[in-house]
Amino acid sequence: MSAGSPAAGVIRVGVIGVGVMGADHARQLNTAVPGARVAAVADADPSRAQAVAADVGAAAADDPLSLIAGADVDAVVVATSDPTHAGLVRACVGAGKPVLCEKPLTPSLAETAELVRDLGESGAALVSIGFMRRFDPGYAGLRDAIRSGRRGAPLVVHCVSRGVSSGPGATSEYSITGASIHDLDIVPWLVGSPVSEAAWLAPRQSREADGLRDPQLLLLRTEDGVLATVETYLNARYGYDIRCEVVCESAAVSLAEPRRVLIDADLTRAGDYWPDWRGRFADAYRLELTTWVRAISSDRAPRGPLATVADAIAAAEVAEALIRSMRQGGGFVPTQLSRSVRP
Ligand SMILES: NC(=O)c1ccc[n+]([C@@H]2O[C@H](COP(=O)([O-])OP(=O)(O)OC[C@H]3O[C@@H](n4cnc5c(N)ncnc54)[C@H](O)[C@@H]3O)[C@@H](O)[C@H]2O)c1
C-alpha cells in the first residue's frame, strides 16, 4: 500500500464526501492522526466542501476526479453515499493511490464482485474498507477474551445495533447493506469463522419505523457452527446503542456499556447515550485512520485488523443472502462463502 513519495513523511489525504462521516474523518485526520494532513476535500455540494476545507485548512477541489489526480494528494478517503463508492474507488486505484472506502464497498454483491475482479490483485491491495468496529477497544477486548481459549469455544453471539432515527430515503434493504453490515463483518471477525447461512425475520410493523421493516432480526450460522442473532433497529429513538455478548462454553463475554457518566439520584441510576456513531466509535475511527496512514507510510507497518476487499465481499455475501431471505419471507439462505470471487 505504498503512496510514492509523501512530502516530508506526512501523508497528504484527500477526503471525498464531507457529510456527517467524511467531515468527522477530516477532523480526526488533522487533529488526532500522527503523520497525516488533509490536503484537499471534495463534495457534490460545493458549499459543504468549502466549509469543511476552511475548518481543516485544506483546499476545496473542484470535483472528486481532480482531487484524486492531484499531485498534492497521496491517499484518499471515500465517504460519499454508498452507490458512488465503486466509481471513486476505481479512479483512486487507476491513479495508483491508496484508498480507505467507507462501508459498504458497494451496495450489492454483484457490484462488489465486479469491482474487485476489475481491480485485480495489485489494485485490490490499495483498497481498505471502513469496518471500524474492529478497532473499537471493546470489540478488540471481546475478541481477545474469546480467542484466549480460556472460556471454551464460542457458541452463540447476540448483537444489537440501535439508532435514534433512519436517514432520509432509508429502505428495508439499506438496513441490511448500510447498517447491519457492521455486524455481518464483526461476527466472523470475533469468532474466526465465516457466515455460511443467514435468515431474516421482522416483528410486527412499528409505528416509529416510517414504513420500513424496522427492527429486523437476523440469524447467522457460521461455518463452524456458531449461531448469531443481530437485532438492527434504526428508529429506536432513545439513543445510539450498540451491544454484543458472546456465549462461550464456560463464560459469557460482553461489551461493557460505554456510558460517560452515571447519575445516582432520586432512587434511580441514569446514564446517557451517544446520539450517533461518531461519539460511540470515536476511538475506533481514530485508530482505523492511524493504522491506515501508518500502513501507507511504510509497507512494513502492520495493517492490524484493517478490513480488505475480501472482507467486503464476505460481508456483501451475507447481506445478499439476507435480502433473498427477506424477499422470500424468511428462512435460512446459504451464502456463497466467497470462493468464487477473487481479485
Ligand atoms: N463506518 C461508519 O460507522 C459509518 C457511519 C456512517 C456512515 N458511513 C458511511 O459513510 C458514507 C457517508 O455517509 P454519511 O452519513 O456521511 O452521508 P452524508 O449524506 O452525510 O454525506 C455524504 C456526502 O457525500 C456527498 N456526495 C455524494 N455523492 C458524491 C459524489 N459522487 N462526489 C462527491 N461527493 C458526493 C454528499 O453531497 C454528502 O455531503 C456512506 O457510505 C455511509 O455508509 C459509515
The ligand as a Gaussian input file, in Angstrom:
#p B3LYP/6-31G(d) Opt

LIG

0 1
 N      -18.260000       3.461000       9.410000
 C      -19.332000       4.009000       9.942000
 O      -19.600000       3.841000      11.120000
 C      -20.233000       4.862000       9.107000
 C      -21.207000       5.680000       9.725000
 C      -21.990000       6.485000       8.918000
 C      -21.846000       6.464000       7.551000
 N      -20.920000       5.640000       6.984000
 C      -20.750000       5.600000       5.529000
 O      -20.130000       6.821000       5.142000
 C      -20.631000       7.252000       3.885000
 C      -21.212000       8.655000       4.023000
 O      -22.268000       8.613000       4.956000
 P      -22.777000       9.971000       5.662000
 O      -23.652000       9.535000       6.764000
 O      -21.630000      10.852000       5.950000
 O      -23.675000      10.584000       4.489000
 P      -23.937000      12.131000       4.203000
 O      -25.115000      12.155000       3.285000
 O      -23.980000      12.917000       5.462000
 O      -22.640000      12.603000       3.384000
 C      -22.351000      12.147000       2.101000
 C      -21.684000      13.297000       1.367000
 O      -21.206000      12.819000       0.117000
 C      -21.502000      13.799000      -0.876000
 N      -21.539000      13.095000      -2.162000
 C      -22.456000      12.178000      -2.585000
 N      -22.100000      11.732000      -3.804000
 C      -20.944000      12.350000      -4.132000
 C      -20.080000      12.268000      -5.244000
 N      -20.317000      11.431000      -6.273000
 N      -18.984000      13.049000      -5.251000
 C      -18.718000      13.880000      -4.237000
 N      -19.499000      13.997000      -3.145000
 C      -20.597000      13.228000      -3.092000
 C      -22.819000      14.406000      -0.448000
 O      -23.015000      15.694000      -1.014000
 C      -22.644000      14.454000       1.063000
 O      -22.057000      15.658000       1.509000
 C      -21.664000       6.202000       3.451000
 O      -21.027000       5.257000       2.623000
 C      -22.050000       5.539000       4.756000
 O      -22.486000       4.199000       4.581000
 C      -20.103000       4.876000       7.731000

